[in-house]
Amino acid sequence: MGYHGDNAVDVWCRWHTNGGASIDDSYQVSSVSDNGTGYSYVNFSASFQNSQYSVVSTGQEDSGGGGRVVNPKSPESNRCNFETRNVSNSTRDFIDIHCIICGDHY
């Protein structure tokens, strides 16, 4: 049973951008958009009141080891842009990206 209401996770998504943006699984996400190498939008099913929500994100570029960075950028009430970079600080498409988002709806 999931928890809904104040202080709950409002949106979560697992997607990938290698070979085009595609959702693996999600909650309250209508789609993901590929905006070029290392950039994607997660589009929400319902808009937040504003763009001041909290985002936690992580990802993996390939099956090898090493650190990866997933930066939420330019949040909007109806979507959030994500930038993915490898250990060399180059934008790259990833095989696995995750986010959870909490904020005010309605």
C-alpha positions in Angstrom: 0.0 0.0 0.0 1.4 3.4 -1.0 1.4 6.5 1.1 -0.3 9.5 -0.5 -0.8 13.0 0.9 1.4 15.6 2.6 5.1 14.8 2.6 4.8 11.8 0.3 6.8 11.1 -2.8 4.8 12.8 -5.6 6.7 11.6 -8.7 9.2 8.9 -9.3 10.7 7.6 -12.6 13.2 5.1 -13.9 14.2 5.8 -17.5 17.1 5.5 -20.0 18.3 7.7 -22.8 20.6 5.4 -24.7 18.9 4.6 -28.0 16.3 7.3 -27.3 14.4 8.3 -24.1 12.1 5.6 -22.7 10.4 5.0 -19.4 11.2 1.7 -17.6 8.7 2.4 -14.8 7.2 5.4 -13.2 4.5 7.0 -11.0 2.8 10.3 -12.0 4.9 10.6 -15.2 3.2 11.1 -18.5 6.4 10.8 -20.7 10.1 11.4 -21.0 11.6 13.5 -23.8 15.1 13.1 -25.3 16.6 16.6 -25.8 20.0 15.6 -27.3 23.0 13.7 -25.8 22.9 14.0 -22.0 19.6 15.9 -21.7 16.1 14.7 -21.1 12.8 15.9 -19.7 10.5 14.0 -17.3 7.0 15.3 -17.9 4.6 15.0 -15.0 1.0 13.7 -15.2 -0.1 16.5 -12.9 1.6 19.9 -12.4 3.1 21.0 -9.1 2.0 24.4 -7.6 5.4 25.9 -8.6 8.9 24.8 -9.6 10.2 24.8 -6.0 10.1 21.0 -5.5 12.8 18.8 -4.3 14.6 16.3 -6.6 16.9 13.3 -5.8 18.4 11.7 -8.8 21.1 9.2 -9.8 22.1 7.2 -12.8 24.6 4.9 -14.6 26.1 5.6 -18.0 27.1 2.0 -18.9 27.7 -1.4 -17.2 31.2 -0.3 -16.1 32.1 1.2 -12.7 32.8 4.8 -11.7 30.8 7.8 -10.7 28.1 9.3 -12.7 26.2 12.6 -12.3 22.5 13.3 -12.9 21.7 17.0 -12.5 18.1 18.3 -12.3 18.1 21.6 -14.3 15.5 24.2 -15.1 12.6 22.8 -13.1 9.1 23.8 -14.3 5.8 23.1 -12.6 4.9 20.4 -15.3 8.3 18.9 -16.0 12.0 18.7 -15.0 15.0 18.7 -17.2 17.8 16.3 -16.4 21.5 16.5 -17.5 23.6 13.4 -17.4 27.4 13.5 -17.3 30.1 10.9 -17.0 33.3 10.9 -14.8 35.1 13.0 -17.5 32.3 15.7 -17.1 31.0 15.1 -20.7 27.3 14.9 -21.3 26.3 11.3 -22.2 23.2 9.2 -22.6 22.7 6.7 -19.7 21.4 3.2 -19.5 19.7 3.9 -16.2 18.4 7.1 -14.6 16.3 7.4 -11.5 14.5 10.3 -9.8 12.1 10.9 -6.9 10.4 14.3 -6.6 8.5 15.8 -3.6 6.6 19.1 -3.6 3.3 20.9 -3.4 0.5 19.8 -5.8 -2.7 21.7 -6.4 
